Amino acid sequence: MYIAAGNRYETMKYRRCGRSGLMLPAISLGLWHNFGYHDTEVNGREMVRRAYDLGITHFDLANNYGPPPGSAEEMFGKILKDDLAPYRDELIISTKAGYLMWPGPYGEWGSRKYLVASLDQSLKRMGLEYVDIFYSHRPDPNTPFEETMGALEQVVRQGKALYVGLSNYSGEQTSEAVKILKELKVHCLIHQPRYNMLDRKAESDLMGVLGNEGVGCIAFCPLAQGVLSDKYLDGIPTDSRAAKPTGYLKADQVTEEKLSKVRKLRQIAQNRGQSLVQMALAWVLRDERVTSALIGASRPGQVEENVKALEKLDFSVQEIKEIDAITL
Ligand SMILES: NC(=O)c1ccc[n+]([C@@H]2O[C@H](COP(=O)([O-])OP(=O)(O)OC[C@H]3O[C@@H](n4cnc5c(N)ncnc54)[C@H](OP(=O)(O)O)[C@@H]3O)[C@@H](O)[C@H]2O)c1
């Protein structure tokens, strides 16, 4: 039987999520990869246990994580039931709906019909009565935002979600959605954008809106799916995401242009006494509007290495300048 480490809250840093009452761990664990039917439950369970032992209280899912879609929620449901059930009130569990989940006109995007049905399915797969955060996973160009936000409000009123969030909405779309939610008397807790040293789009478009509106930010792919590490510098290792047929990172996306930046960034990390992975996480967290860096992992040792990023979060002005020169 699993018993969580007694010292799990001693080293993790918790940051306030925008203007809300909720604190999130500076590092959260996402289950997009490595928790599907092709992956071993033993490894998934060990990663979740290690994460929680290190104070990672937030686990991020979506209806479609797997493959196949739904299988990550199923595996997480088993882990919850066997290992984490006694700790439910110490956990923040999120899920999302937006991408293709089932056939027909009601199985994706942003209608009330899809969002409400999808959350019911997610709750069943995970064996939960409620999730802590429910996201609209992507904006729907063909559904009025009033309807999508209305669905988010509905699940909060029903007690099926405590908080709501947006993902992949642009700055302008976020402003509009937040305004509608305000009219519905629901605070938008959090936004989940892609943000890392190789993809800084959120800085120009979104961060200002989040800061002004008091919406928290959880940055996904902070390691650019693993490209911001040493692993691809001498080719594609067979056990890496880019080598796996089910991985979303394709080998041809690991370009020489990116690797030449990675080499230079690694040098800065070494001078700081950190691995590149650790510097990449610290860098995302240098912006106080970023509540949490949402990592993925393929083995428990990665979770351990990544949490150690918190031992050195500060950057000198010179380091920031050098990173900007490489990445802007
Ligand atoms: N809202 C959205 O639309 C959206 C989209 C994408 C992701 N997300 C969320 O963000 C989460 C994280 O995404 P991500 O998995 O792409 O994040 P990431 O942290 O950028 O990449 C994770 C991958 O990097 C590698 N890695 C991690 N730690 C490492 C270490 N210490 N040393 C070497 N390699 C390391 C592993 O890949 P290997 O397999 O190569 O070891 C790992 O699976 C997802 O699980 C999901 O919850 C959300």
The ligand as an SDF file (V2000), in Angstrom:
LIG
                    3D

 48 52  0  0  0  0  0  0  0  0999 V2000
   -3.6040   22.4730  -23.2980 N   0  0  0  0  0  0  0  0  0  0  0  0
   -3.0010   21.9210  -24.3200 C   0  0  0  0  0  0  0  0  0  0  0  0
   -3.4070   22.0650  -25.4870 O   0  0  0  0  0  0  0  0  0  0  0  0
   -1.7830   21.0900  -24.0560 C   0  0  0  0  0  0  0  0  0  0  0  0
   -0.9500   20.6810  -25.1120 C   0  0  0  0  0  0  0  0  0  0  0  0
    0.1890   19.9410  -24.7990 C   0  0  0  0  0  0  0  0  0  0  0  0
    0.4670   19.6210  -23.4760 C   0  0  0  0  0  0  0  0  0  0  0  0
   -0.3870   20.0130  -22.4850 N   0  0  0  0  0  0  0  0  0  0  0  0
   -0.1390   19.6630  -21.0770 C   0  0  0  0  0  0  0  0  0  0  0  0
    1.2150   19.9020  -20.7610 O   0  0  0  0  0  0  0  0  0  0  0  0
    1.8010   18.7110  -20.2280 C   0  0  0  0  0  0  0  0  0  0  0  0
    3.2600   18.6670  -20.5330 C   0  0  0  0  0  0  0  0  0  0  0  0
    3.4940   18.6210  -21.9360 O   0  0  0  0  0  0  0  0  0  0  0  0
    4.8140   17.9360  -22.4440 P   0  0  0  0  0  0  0  0  0  0  0  0
    4.8240   16.5100  -21.9630 O   0  0  0  0  0  0  0  0  0  0  0  0
    4.9780   18.1900  -23.8700 O   0  0  0  0  0  0  0  0  0  0  0  0
    5.8820   18.7770  -21.5900 O   0  0  0  0  0  0  0  0  0  0  0  0
    7.4450   18.9700  -21.6300 P   0  0  0  0  0  0  0  0  0  0  0  0
    7.7980   19.0610  -20.1730 O   0  0  0  0  0  0  0  0  0  0  0  0
    7.7990   20.0670  -22.5270 O   0  0  0  0  0  0  0  0  0  0  0  0
    8.0360   17.6200  -22.2590 O   0  0  0  0  0  0  0  0  0  0  0  0
    8.0010   16.4230  -21.5180 C   0  0  0  0  0  0  0  0  0  0  0  0
    8.9610   15.4120  -22.1260 C   0  0  0  0  0  0  0  0  0  0  0  0
   10.2990   15.8900  -22.0590 O   0  0  0  0  0  0  0  0  0  0  0  0
   11.1620   14.8380  -21.7060 C   0  0  0  0  0  0  0  0  0  0  0  0
   11.7450   15.1450  -20.3830 N   0  0  0  0  0  0  0  0  0  0  0  0
   11.1170   15.5340  -19.2500 C   0  0  0  0  0  0  0  0  0  0  0  0
   11.9870   15.6920  -18.2480 N   0  0  0  0  0  0  0  0  0  0  0  0
   13.2140   15.3910  -18.7440 C   0  0  0  0  0  0  0  0  0  0  0  0
   14.4970   15.3540  -18.1890 C   0  0  0  0  0  0  0  0  0  0  0  0
   14.7140   15.6560  -16.9050 N   0  0  0  0  0  0  0  0  0  0  0  0
   15.5330   15.0150  -18.9970 N   0  0  0  0  0  0  0  0  0  0  0  0
   15.3330   14.6970  -20.2950 C   0  0  0  0  0  0  0  0  0  0  0  0
   14.1140   14.7000  -20.8760 N   0  0  0  0  0  0  0  0  0  0  0  0
   13.0560   15.0510  -20.1050 C   0  0  0  0  0  0  0  0  0  0  0  0
   10.3200   13.5700  -21.6600 C   0  0  0  0  0  0  0  0  0  0  0  0
   10.2730   13.0030  -22.9750 O   0  0  0  0  0  0  0  0  0  0  0  0
   10.9730   11.6190  -23.3720 P   0  0  0  0  0  0  0  0  0  0  0  0
    9.8490   10.7130  -23.7220 O   0  0  0  0  0  0  0  0  0  0  0  0
   11.7800   11.9670  -24.5820 O   0  0  0  0  0  0  0  0  0  0  0  0
   11.7940   11.1300  -22.2160 O   0  0  0  0  0  0  0  0  0  0  0  0
    8.9710   14.1240  -21.3340 C   0  0  0  0  0  0  0  0  0  0  0  0
    7.9090   13.2680  -21.6600 O   0  0  0  0  0  0  0  0  0  0  0  0
    0.9700   17.6060  -20.8770 C   0  0  0  0  0  0  0  0  0  0  0  0
    1.0640   16.3810  -20.1690 O   0  0  0  0  0  0  0  0  0  0  0  0
   -0.4030   18.1930  -20.7810 C   0  0  0  0  0  0  0  0  0  0  0  0
   -0.9020   18.0480  -19.4650 O   0  0  0  0  0  0  0  0  0  0  0  0
   -1.4810   20.7400  -22.7540 C   0  0  0  0  0  0  0  0  0  0  0  0
  1  2  1  0
  2  3  2  0
  2  4  1  0
  4  5  1  0
  4 48  2  0
  5  6  2  0
  6  7  1  0
  7  8  2  0
  8  9  1  0
  8 48  1  0
  9 10  1  0
  9 46  1  0
 10 11  1  0
 11 12  1  0
 11 44  1  0
 12 13  1  0
 13 14  1  0
 14 15  2  0
 14 16  1  0
 14 17  1  0
 17 18  1  0
 18 19  2  0
 18 20  1  0
 18 21  1  0
 21 22  1  0
 22 23  1  0
 23 24  1  0
 23 42  1  0
 24 25  1  0
 25 26  1  0
 25 36  1  0
 26 27  1  0
 26 35  1  0
 27 28  2  0
 28 29  1  0
 29 30  1  0
 29 35  2  0
 30 31  1  0
 30 32  2  0
 32 33  1  0
 33 34  2  0
 34 35  1  0
 36 37  1  0
 36 42  1  0
 37 38  1  0
 38 39  2  0
 38 40  1  0
 38 41  1  0
 42 43  1  0
 44 45  1  0
 44 46  1  0
 46 47  1  0
M  CHG  2   8   1  16  -1
M  END
$$$$
